[in-house]
Amino acid sequence: MGAPNFAMRLFEVEPNGYSPLHTHPWEHEVFILEGDGVVSDGKKSTLLKPNDVVFTLPDEWHQFKNTGKKTLKFLCLIPHPQEKPSKGC
């Protein structure tokens, strides 16, 4: 919507749902709004709850999983995409 430096997206992950385990060449920041989950690099997982912040480095493997009974909602901020971003955060 005209922001020159970053894009912000809202993700909603249903109970037992997850994003693909993936990597991409840009960093991103995630802010957990609602729900419970984990972020994983494929080897270790870190618990997530509302108001937690996650920083993912460029080319770092990551996956978000909903481990709760409610929808996991989070904001994902990335550098302004030069190409269409993937569906995963």
Buried (B, 14 or more C-beta within 10 A) or exposed (E): EEEEEEBEBEBEBEBEEBBEBEBBEBBBBBBBBEBBBBBBBEEEBEEBEEEBEBEBEEEEEBBBBBBBEEBBBBBBBBBEEEEEBEEBB
